Each structure stands twice: as C-alpha cells, then as structure tokens.
Amino acid sequence: MSRPPFFDFTGWTLDLLRRILYLATRTRVFPETPEMLKLRPDLAVCYVLDVRRLSNLLVLDRECRELGLPPALRPLRDAAFAARRSFFFLSRNARGQFAPNPRSEHSALLKSLVRTAVADPHFDVQLVPVTILWGREPGKQDSILKALFAETWQSVSTLRQLFAILIHGRHTVVRFNAPISLRELLSAGIDEPRALRKLGRILRVHFRRQREMAIGPDLSHRRTQLRALLNTPAVREAIAVEAQAKSISVAVAQKSAREFALEIASDYTYSVVRAFSLFLTWVWNKVYNGVEVHNFERVTAVAPGHGIVYVPCHRSHVDYLLLSYIIFNRGLMVPHIAAGANLNLPLLGSVLRRSGAFFLRRKFKGEQLYATVFLEYLHLMIDRGFPIEYFIEGGRSRSGRMLAPKAGILAMTIQSFVRSRARPLVFVPVYIGYEKLMEGSSYLAELHGRPKQSESLSDLLAAARLLKRNFGKVHVNFGPPLALAEFLDTQHPDWRQESFDARAPWLRNAVEATATVLARSINAQAVVTPVNLLALTLLSTPKHAADLRLLQKQIEHIQCLLADMAWGDVVSCRLSAAEVVDYVRRLDLLQCHPHPLGDVIRADEQQAALLAYFRNNVLHLFALPALLACLLSHNQRLTRQRAREALRGIYGLLRAELFLPWEPAELDAVIDRTEAALFRRGLILGDSRSEILRAPPPNSEASPELRQLGEIIRPTLERQFLTLALLQHHGSGRLTRNALEEAAHLLAQRLTMLYQFNSAEFSEKLLFANVIRNLIDAEILQVDEAGVLQFDERITLAAAQTELLLAADVRQSIQLIAGAASAPAN
C-alpha cells in the first residue's frame, strides 16, 4: 500500500505568513547583486540574525530567494555537518533583562558549528551577518507616529513590532554583510568555550556597529546602567544593611533595590525623544510667538570632553520640556532631568522617562537603601558623562524671584565629582523668561492661601485648553559655564590630594558657595521683555494706573538705567516705550482707556497680580537705582557719604535675598555708576563735584518719577522691616524660626487686607523664610540649641537702616500691626 504524499505544514504556514508580510513590506537590499558578497561556492552558508523576530526571518528567507542565495529556511548541508536550517539568532540573557549577573545562552546551531570546527580542522562554513531595519532612524522622521515606531536599541514587544511593520514596512532595509570564515576565526588550539565566546563577541560588535551606523549610538540608560548600578559596592553594602536592619532575606532586599532602581532610572528612547520634539514643535507654534535662544554657543564650545549639568531657574513645568527641546534641536544629547516623583503619573511619567527624566522622591529620610541607590545612580551618570539637568531652587517660584538654592542634589553632584575626579564637569546656568505663564492662575490661588494641588493626569488633559491662548515669547539665555574643578581649587586648594570624605566641612562650604554662585549667575543672564518693563513701571503707580505719556517716559527711564548699569550678559528689550505698551496690551495684561486729556493705562486686580510675577523676574537688575531713589524721595536731601553708608548698610541683606553679583569692595564703584545714571535722566539733582544729593522739587514732573522708581524695591524693604519689627516687639529668645516665619506670613496677609499694601506675592512664606535665613547668615540672628532665635542690639541698627528707606506712614502701619500681633491676649 502506497503512502499518501507528505504535506509540509510548517513550510506552508511560513510561506503564507511571508505572503501576508509582503503585502505591507517593500525592501531595499544591500548589496544589490549576490556577486558583490563574494561567497565561496564550495562552502556552506549560514546566516546570522541579531534580534529574534519571525518577521526578520521571513524577510531574510524571501530576499535570499530573490537574490539567488541559499535560502535561510533550507537545511544546511556539508560533508562533515548537517542541520535543519541555515540561520541562527545571536545570544540572549537567560535570566532576564535587568538581572545583576546576566548569563548568555548561545544558539544550539552556533554551538554545533563551533564544536564541529574545533573537532575537524578541515571543516569551515561562511557566516553571513544580516541586518534588517524597519524604517529610517528616528532623527530623520517627520511624523510623530513614524518616529515613535522607528528602529531603536530597546527590546520591543510583538505588538510594537507589528505596528513598526505596518508603518515602516515599505522602508525596510536589508543589509547582507561580508561573509566571515568560521575557520579563520578559530585560532589553533582554542577550545570550544573560548571559541564560542570569541565568535559571540565578534558578532555582537559587528551588529552594534551596523546599528550605530544606521540609527546612532545606544543611549538607553536603563539597558546600559542598571546592571552596573546594582553591582556597585555601595549598593551591595546597603542591601546587606537593609536585610539585617529589617530582618529580611538578602534576596528580598535585592528585590527592593531593583525596584528602587527601576523607579528612579530614566529609559531614554531616541524615537520617543524625536516624536516628542515634533509634538513640542507643534505646541510651541500654537501657544508661543517664538522661542528666542541666546548664547547657546557657550554650550557647544564646552560640550566636547566635558560632563554638563544644566542649572536653569524654575518658573514653570514647561521649563524642562523647553530646555530639552532646545538642546535636542541644536544637535546635542538631551540631558537626563531630575524630576519630582509627583510627575511620575500614568502615561506622562512613561513619556518623560523615555525622554530622559529620572525620578526622585522629595524626602529620603528613613529610606537608606533608596538614598544609596539614587546616589549611586547619579554617580554613574556623572562618571560616564551623561548630561544632567536639575533645578537648584527645588520647586517652581510662585513669586517670580530666584528662590534660595537647596543643596540636596547639588551636594550629591559635587560629592560624586570629588569622589571620582575623572571627567571634567561644568555647570551651565540657564535663565528662562516667559511673557505669560501657563500656571499663572494656580500660582495666584496658592498665594491667596489655597493649598498646592497635587499633579494629576486630569490636570494634564485640562491643560489642552491652553493651546487656544497666546503666551507671547519665551527667552532662554545660557550663561558662562562654571568649571567645577577650578571653582573647588578656589574653595579648598588641597582637595585633589585629600581622600574623599562626604562629611568634610570644606565640602559642605563648597556646596553652599557653588549654589550661591550659580544663583547669581542665573540672575545675571536675565532677559528683559516688554512685560517686565511694563510691570516694573505700571505697578509702581497709585492704583496701578498711569497716563500713557508718563508711563512711556517711565519705561524710557528704566531702559536707560539698564543700559547704564552695564550688566553684561543681560539681554535688553529693543522696542520703544510706545511699542512696549502696545505689545503688552495684545497679551491682555493691561487695559487702555481712551480719554480726552490723554489715554489711561491700568491693570485690574487680576492683571496686577500676574504682572507682579514678571516685575520680580528682573527686580534685581534695578535694586540699586531703586534703593537710591527710595533714599532721596523719602529724605529729599542727603550727603553723598550718608547715602553711600545707607546703601552699604542695607546691601548685605539685599544681596543675599536678590543674589546680586557685586562684592562689597565693588559697591562704591557701582553706586557711582548708579548716581551718574540718575543724574543723566534728571531724576536726582547735583553733579559729580557736589557732595549733596537732592530729589527733584515736589511740583516737578521728575518728582513722582523718582518716587515710582523707588516703589520697585518697596515690597522687599517692607518685608525686611516687618520681620525686624516682629522680632523687636517679641524680644530675643521668644520665637523659633518656624514661628517667626508663620507670624510674618500672617501679618503680611493682614497688612495687605487692611491697607492694600501689595499683591498676594508680598506675603509668600518662602520670601519670609529667605529674609530670616539671610538675617541668620549675617549673624544678626542666632539660633540656640533649643531652636529659639536670639539677637542683640545689632537688630536695632538693621531696622534703622531699613527705616531710612521707607515712608513714615508705611513704617507706622507696620509698627502698629506688629505691636498688636505680639501683644499678649487678655
């Protein structure tokens, strides 16, 4: 009885799948003819594929047939060797992607080939590595969808590969590489294990180079860093301590460390970054009139050979998106951004992580293992030269001013650098200036007392409505890089010779000095926009209203003073005063009321509160002219010496609060420049030879102009005077730091409600915390062991210096309400 014909079900299935695949696939094959491969006809051919994908195998077999090459799915036959197929996939990690001790498993066919070649010196086979890429590199994609599903270094799921085929199938690249003789790779006397390792290493390097040539280097932080992170001595020691302290097994502690690492680490994916860049281009075009970048050449000049830490001011959630966008679109690697764990939301967290964000908790207390994993992660990034970005202020500024730096991650960075002393490291200060804020309304609500709302996915979706609004321009100014090694030389010349000690007093002092220098440098890169100019002038008027002509003249005063003060890196506004007013009106930040006697410009309560933010952005630029204006408008006539003494007396506290750049030894020259500038504008009277400074006559037009210039700094001076008045009324040894901060905050709120002193930002707690910190740093206040504030007669001198700069009615109002607040209840 004859047998029925054999039906090759596997072959039929693969053929069907190949036909289906090629409905959406068009290939470009290199080389174009089989002769260019120079295969030897007397030797068997075995193809090598890097990634284990059925789609790649089907493409390989089809293109082999099209080129007339031995099919990959046909048996491999030689006189000394036979196999069911003519291909194999390269090795894989049998223990999982993130296991700390990976174990590779080689293909069974590769093992058989090597075993035969080692045993038989005459046996040889031609290994042909084949690279298959679905689509072009992400950087060349002009579609968000195409960029997302372009080739990447990450392992991809079957579903993602299916989408890649559907989207990029018609742009598939197949590259047959030159054949490798197995016999030539095996040295005489080499055993099988060594031969396998050598061949595997050669093929891995080959495929890596092919992919780098096509899609760029592997920048996946998670793939290249997590194994090394979990194997560092510090993490292993922390795991052992955790296991002992919590009476758990080492395996459980290792699992916790791995979970912490996954929670923290970025998952940089170039295709996501490229897609995000395309998306952000669309967003910026919708909401902004332009993004203007200044002095980026400073970054490109220092980038080769240096690790870079970008240190921007923090005004909005847009900051990190904007900065990464600018850096990426100018050809540099996107920095890895330290983001708060509050932003690790569903969907958003994944996108941010794949765009380079790594996440940290606000507090490490009680989580020593977490702290160690984070510190070692940061150290690995710095040691291996990844660019980093973080905000030294800690959180977004609700007032618009530069906040006091927080030492946390900055201290970790400096400690890491001192510990390794390998790659040169520079800090790049960055100023980001907006003309309108997306978070403006929420900031005002928080300043009025509403608790800060936690970020949520619904907030992100609700933000889509902002795409219909006009937010003006954004300005980004890159400051001169600060070389950390050279700066540490000025702080502690012997640091290179000493062994590393994270608790060394000099290191703590160096961190504080670095933070202050960076804060001052950020402020020194300010960009003065039309909104800043309008806010400085209009908010200095009674009822936030002014005659159009007089307002324009005040704007001209401000512009001239800025030019005369010679700030250097500050970018000034080139618009005329009339153009400034018209520009801000189009942003809906002021109102224009026509009147027969001259148009009136005013800001309502909401607009004034928003404008206060932008006044504070550049307040430091006009601090000294405003101080001198305050002195003369309230005292009318002073000797130059007396004015100089008053400015010197208040400068120390003001410098610490506004991060002013001048050292005390430079102050006299800056005061001379300030006087000369005010003389030229006719705002003060006298001349360079006179020892008397005079305010303009009360009935002159210049008199209210001088007073309005002084109004720029008045809220800052009132905040200092209010704090000092509270201390004097309570007495030494009666208040803790927190109690004084709370009392000053509440008193400022009450002053605003009773006397309409200032906008909501006047009573912001952080600003009073800065005043108290500055008083402590100046040794006017001391904190005893119980945490209570102590002071002596020097506080009277500080109060007297501030009094000289404030109007009598303002001083009286503050003294009255401070006295009432400190009086004991009946």
Disulfide bonds with the S-S distance in Angstrom:
none
